[in-house]
Every structure is written in structure tokens, then in C-alpha cells.
Amino acid sequence: MSRSARLATVLLPALIALFSDPSLAQDSAPKATLRQQGLLSAAPKPGPLAPAATKGPPPSFCNPCLWYAGDFNLYNPNANALANENDLLFGQATVYVPFLVPKGQTWNISGMFGVTFLVIDVLDPPQAEWSISTGVSKGNAGHLIASGTAPATVSPLNCGAGLPFICGAVSVSGLSVKLQPGKYWLSVVPQCTNTNDHECDSARYFLADVEDHPPHEHFGPRDVWDDSFFTSSHGSYFEPTAGVGGVCGTFGCDLFSAGVEGTVNSHPE
């Protein structure tokens, strides 16, 4: 399907849902979560996903997979998604997602990704900003281990049935980062900043959260809950995403559907 056809079939219903409220269209700080859009609260709820097995193969879009936080579940009552983007409509927003490298292992990171809701499946330029940090906390950026801008792709996923968005894994590849055991925070931020591309006038991206215990299709080391952070061009600076006082309020954002790809070297303690 051509880009113009995608725009006609996907963008129109999404924009109707997002901007039918005149106050939103005039808001200098567009709403940052899908809950604020009123979309997830209106979604049909036939029932939860089945709990994941304790061990199993990684999802196909995480390959070779080191860690995957788990699937977004549309039917969880706390399901949410938070702005994670660099675009013309919202500006800059970054979600920092924690993960663990276990003791006795060294990870050689070749790629990372985030499961994302997109108004249109376009990145222009076709790349994403990425980072890996340690020591992140409320109001504190911690220590940046590595960062950059890398080619990015969108792999379509079936995780947003009934929503006026495309759901896909936004992935960066070609990384070369070695991590020792410890706790880290990753970010993968898609972008649409080409002012000559009219599709970028409407592009927005939301990182899907994980609320199921245990998460469906989780893979790798245990997840780190309630320790994600959010920074944006609208005044947020490493604010907690979850809980009372978090940027998502009391609706979700306890963890986000993200993952790390690469190889592992095991070594004795």
C-alpha cells in the first residue's frame, strides 16, 4: 500500500479521535497518554490474555533476544501508553525503561525496540534516537553509557485491535554496546521531523505499557516494575511514570513493552 493510501485509511479515523475536541487542537501541550485521549477506556473488553508460561521462546520481533518486558494487553483495566516521540505535533518526549543484566553475564547489545502506537506507520527520517543509562531516578538523568541515532524500522504487531492506531515494534539495529551486570534504563524514540513531509504534520508515537502479572510473552531476566521515567519538551524532567504523582496518574505505566537484542557471554562469579 502506498504512503498516500495509508494516510487515507489510517490517519483520518485517528485524527478524528484525537482532535475532535477543539480545546485539544488548540492546546500548546497535546495530551501525552492514550488514557487522556479517552481511547483505551472505551475499548471493548472481552477478557484478559492468558498468563505467560514461566519460560518460552522470545517473540519473533526480538531476535536474537536478551530481554523482552512482555506484551501490551488492551483488555487490562490499567492499560495505557505514553508519548515517546520526536515530532512536529508534540515535540520531544522520552520514556526511560529499566532492565537488568544478570550476575555472571556480559551483554553485547546489537539492537533495542519499543512496542509503539503510531498514528501513521512513517518515520521521516527513518531513524530513532536511542540511549542506555545507569543511575536514573526522579529528577536525575543518571550516567549516560551510550546513545545515538540509528536506522529504525516498524514491525507491525496485532496489539491494538479496535484502536485507531497502528501498533508496531519500533526497532534500532547496528548497535555495539557491552554491558556488565547491573541495572540500566533504555530509550528508543521514533521521529518524524521532516517539515517537507506533510505526513509528519500529524505523526505521533506512544510507547505501550505492560500491566499483566506475569506479562504475556515476557522473556529473559525479571522485569523491574514502577521505575520508569519520562522527560519531555513540555516541562517534564525524569518524572516517574507510574503511581500517584506520576505522569500517567493512577492508570498504568508501571512498565513498558520494550526489549533488548544481542548476545550474552557467561562467566563465573
C-alpha positions in Angstrom: 0.0 0.0 0.0 1.3 3.4 -0.9 2.1 6.1 1.7 -0.8 8.2 0.4 -3.2 5.2 0.7 -2.0 4.5 4.3 -2.6 8.2 5.1 -6.2 8.0 3.8 -7.2 4.7 5.5 -5.3 5.2 8.8 -4.8 8.8 9.5 -8.4 10.1 9.1 -10.0 8.0 11.9 -7.0 8.6 14.2 -7.2 12.3 13.8 -11.0 12.3 14.3 -10.4 10.5 17.6 -7.5 12.7 18.6 -8.6 16.2 17.6 -12.4 16.2 17.5 -12.2 18.3 20.8 -11.4 21.9 19.7 -9.7 22.5 23.0 -7.2 19.7 22.3 -6.3 21.1 18.9 -5.5 24.5 20.4 -3.6 23.0 23.4 0.0 24.1 23.5 0.8 20.8 25.2 -1.0 17.9 23.4 -2.2 15.1 25.7 0.6 12.7 26.5 -1.2 9.4 27.2 -3.8 7.3 25.3 -5.8 7.3 28.5 -6.1 11.1 28.3 -7.4 10.6 24.7 -10.2 8.5 26.1 -9.5 5.7 23.7 -8.4 2.9 25.9 -11.2 3.4 28.4 -13.7 2.9 25.6 -12.0 -0.2 24.2 -14.0 -3.5 24.2 -13.0 -5.9 27.0 -13.8 -9.5 26.1 -11.3 -10.8 28.7 -7.6 -10.8 29.7 -4.8 -12.5 27.8 -3.8 -15.9 29.2 -0.8 -15.7 31.6 2.5 -16.4 30.1 4.4 -19.6 30.7 7.4 -19.0 33.0 9.7 -20.0 30.2 9.2 -20.0 26.5 10.6 -18.7 23.1 11.0 -15.0 22.6 8.6 -13.2 20.3 9.7 -13.1 16.7 10.4 -9.4 16.6 13.0 -9.8 19.4 15.9 -11.7 17.7 18.4 -12.6 19.0 16.5 -11.7 22.2 18.1 -10.9 25.5 15.1 -9.4 27.3 11.5 -8.5 26.5 9.3 -6.9 29.1 6.2 -8.5 27.8 3.1 -7.7 25.7 0.7 -4.8 25.9 -2.8 -6.1 26.9 -5.6 -3.9 25.6 -8.0 -5.5 28.0 -6.2 -4.9 31.2 -8.1 -2.1 33.0 -4.9 -0.2 33.7 -3.6 -0.4 30.1 -2.0 2.8 28.9 0.6 4.2 26.5 2.8 7.3 27.0 4.2 9.8 24.5 7.6 8.7 23.3 8.5 10.7 20.2 10.3 13.5 18.4 7.8 15.0 16.0 6.2 18.3 14.8 3.0 17.9 16.8 4.2 17.1 20.3 7.9 17.9 20.2 10.3 15.8 22.2 9.3 13.1 24.7 11.4 10.2 26.0 10.4 7.2 28.2 13.3 5.5 30.1 12.6 1.8 30.7 14.6 -0.2 33.3 16.1 -3.6 32.6 18.6 -5.9 34.3 21.8 -7.7 33.2 22.1 -10.7 35.5 25.1 -11.5 37.5 27.6 -13.7 35.7 26.7 -12.3 32.3 28.0 -9.7 29.9 25.6 -8.5 27.3 26.6 -7.4 23.8 23.8 -5.1 22.7 23.1 -5.1 18.9 19.5 -3.7 19.0 16.7 -2.4 21.1 13.0 -1.7 20.5 9.7 -0.4 21.9 6.2 -1.5 21.1 4.6 1.6 19.9 1.2 3.0 18.8 1.6 5.1 15.7 -0.9 7.5 14.1 0.8 6.6 10.8 3.5 4.0 10.1 6.0 6.5 8.9 9.4 7.6 10.3 10.9 10.5 8.5 13.9 10.4 8.6 13.6 6.6 9.1 15.6 6.5 12.3 15.2 6.7 16.1 17.2 8.2 18.9 18.4 5.7 21.5 20.2 5.6 24.8 21.3 3.4 27.7 21.9 4.9 31.1 22.5 3.9 34.7 21.5 5.5 38.0 18.3 7.2 36.7 16.0 8.4 39.4 13.4 11.1 40.0 14.8 14.4 38.7 18.1 12.7 37.9 19.3 11.7 34.4 21.9 9.4 35.9 25.0 8.4 33.9 24.7 8.0 30.1 26.5 4.8 29.0 25.8 5.1 25.2 23.5 7.0 22.9 23.0 7.9 19.3 20.7 8.0 16.3 20.3 4.7 14.3 18.3 3.4 11.4 14.8 2.3 12.6 12.1 0.0 11.3 8.5 -0.6 12.2 7.3 -4.2 12.5 3.5 -4.4 12.5 2.0 -6.2 15.5 -1.5 -7.3 16.4 -1.8 -5.4 19.7 -4.2 -2.6 19.1 -7.4 -4.2 17.7 -10.2 -1.7 17.7 -8.0 1.3 18.2 -7.4 3.9 15.5 -3.7 3.4 15.6 -1.1 1.1 14.1 0.7 -1.0 16.7 4.3 -2.0 15.9 7.7 -2.6 17.3 10.0 0.4 16.5 13.5 -1.1 16.4 17.0 0.2 16.1 19.8 -2.1 15.0 23.5 -1.9 14.3 24.4 -1.0 17.9 27.6 -2.2 19.6 27.3 -1.7 23.4 28.8 -4.0 26.0 27.1 -4.1 29.4 28.3 -5.7 32.6 25.8 -7.0 35.3 23.6 -4.2 36.7 20.5 -2.1 36.3 20.1 0.1 33.2 17.5 2.3 31.5 16.9 2.2 27.8 15.1 4.6 25.4 14.1 4.2 21.7 12.5 7.4 20.4 10.9 7.4 16.9 10.8 10.6 14.9 9.0 12.4 12.2 10.7 15.8 11.9 10.9 16.4 8.1 9.0 19.7 7.6 8.7 18.9 3.9 6.8 15.7 4.5 3.2 16.5 5.2 2.6 13.2 6.9 4.9 14.4 9.7 2.3 17.2 10.4 0.1 14.5 12.0 2.6 11.9 13.3 2.5 10.9 16.9 4.0 7.9 18.8 3.0 6.3 22.1 5.1 3.6 24.0 2.8 0.8 25.1 2.8 -0.2 28.7 2.9 -3.6 30.5 0.4 -4.3 33.3 -0.2 -8.0 33.4 1.5 -10.1 36.2 3.1 -12.1 34.8 3.4 -10.4 31.4 2.4 -12.3 28.4 5.4 -13.5 26.4 8.0 -12.0 28.8 11.5 -13.3 28.0 14.8 -13.1 29.8 15.6 -11.6 33.3 12.9 -10.5 35.6 11.2 -7.2 34.9 11.7 -4.0 37.0 8.4 -2.6 38.0 7.5 1.0 38.8 10.8 2.5 38.0 10.3 4.1 34.5 10.8 7.8 33.9 9.6 10.5 31.5 11.2 13.7 30.1 9.5 16.0 27.6 9.8 19.4 25.9 6.6 20.4 27.9 8.4 20.7 31.2 8.8 17.1 32.5 12.3 16.1 33.6 12.8 12.5 34.7 9.4 12.3 36.3 8.1 8.8 37.5 5.6 7.4 35.1 3.5 5.4 37.5 1.6 5.8 40.7 0.1 8.9 42.4 2.0 11.9 41.2 3.3 10.0 38.1 2.8 11.4 34.6 0.2 8.7 33.9 -1.7 9.2 37.1 -3.1 6.0 38.5 -3.6 4.4 35.1 -0.7 2.0 34.3 2.8 2.9 33.1 4.2 0.5 35.7 6.5 -0.9 33.0 6.7 -0.5 29.2 6.8 -3.0 26.4 10.4 -2.8 25.3 13.3 -5.1 24.7 17.0 -5.7 24.1 18.6 -7.8 21.4 22.1 -9.2 21.2 24.3 -11.9 22.5 25.4 -13.0 26.0 28.8 -14.1 27.4 28.5 -16.1 30.7 31.3 -16.0 33.2 31.8 -17.5 36.7 31.2 -15.3 39.7 
